[in-house]
Amino acid sequence: MPFEKVTQPLAPREVFVARVAQSLAWAFGLIATSLGVGMAGYHGFEAMSWIDAFANAAMILSGMGPLAPLQTTGGKIFAGLYAIYSGLVLIGAAGLVLTPLLHRFLHRLHLEGSDQA
């Protein structure tokens, strides 16, 4: 995402809204892909039905924890690695969504500060 430089004026509202929409789309894609990986892992390692795999993957991805007890060693290793990965995805998705908002806020502060000097 290209942002305006410090010396450039604040981007128009339409550009800002497009940046926010693009960030939300990237975050949604990251979460959807991660959910798919989790579902495949639970389905493959624990032989869960797809709906149970979805529920477990969604709960781990949201930080709530698994619903069903794990039965296999492979499933337990997968769940541990998926939980670590999910924590990073949460931070990454939040960063994607907040980046255009924080950039606009800081750019506006910089512009207002340079007008007073």
N, C-alpha and C positions, 0 to 999 in steps of 0.2 A: 504494500500500500504506500504509494508516494504521498508524502505530506508536504505542505508548504514550508519553506525555510523561514528562519527567524526574520529575515529582512523582507519577506513577502507579506502582503495583507492577509487577513483572515479569509479563509475559503468561504464561498457562498453557502447558504443553508442547504441548497440542493446537493452540493458536493459532500457536505458533512453527512447528510441523510444517506447518501449512497455509500459512504464509507462505513457508517453504522450498519447498514443492511448487509454489506459485504462481510463485515466482521461477524455478524450474527450467522450468516450463511456458512462461513468457515467453521465457526464454533459448533454449529449444528451438524455439519459434516463430520467433524472430529468426534463428536459424541455418538453419532449414528454408527460410524465405523467401529468405534470402540465397543459399542453395544453389540454389534455383529460379531466381533472377535470373541467377546465374552460368551455370547450365546453358543457359538461354535465350540468353544472350549468346554463349557459345561455339558453340552450335548455329546461331545466326543469322549471326554474323560470320565464323566459321571453317568453317561447314558440317560440323561434327563430328557423328558419330552421338550419340544421346542418352547412351549409356554412356560414350563418350569425353568428352563435355561434362561429365557427372557427375564423372568421375575428375579432370579438369582443374580444375573448380570446387571440388571437395572439397580438392584439394591446395593451391590458392591460399588457400581459406578457412582451412585449418589452418596456413598459414604455410610449407608445404613447397616451393612453387613449381610451375610448370606441368610437365606430362609431355611434351606434344607441342610442337614448334616452331610458332610462329605464322606464317601465310603472308600475311595481308592487313593493310593499314594499319589498317582499322577494327578488326580483331581485336586488333592490338597496342595501340591506344588503349583499347579496352574492357578488355583484360587489365590494363593499367596502372592504370586507374581502379578496376577491381574489386579489385586488390591493395591499393590505398590504403583503399578502403571495407572490405575484409576485416580489415585491421588494426584499424580502429575498431570493427567488429563484435566482434572478439575481446575488446577492452577492455570494450565495453558488456555483453557476455554475462557476463564475469567479474564486473563490477559488479553486475549483476542477481542473480547467484547468491550473491555474498558479502554483499550489503546486509543481509539479515535476520540472518545469522550475526554480522556485526560489530556490528549494532545491539544484539543480545541481549548480546553480550560486554561492550560499553561500558555498557549500561544496568545490567547486573549489577555491574560495577565501581563505577559511580556509587552504586548502592544500598548496596553493602558499605562504601564510603567514607563515606557519610552516617551509617551506624550507628555508626562508630567515633568520630565527632566529637561 
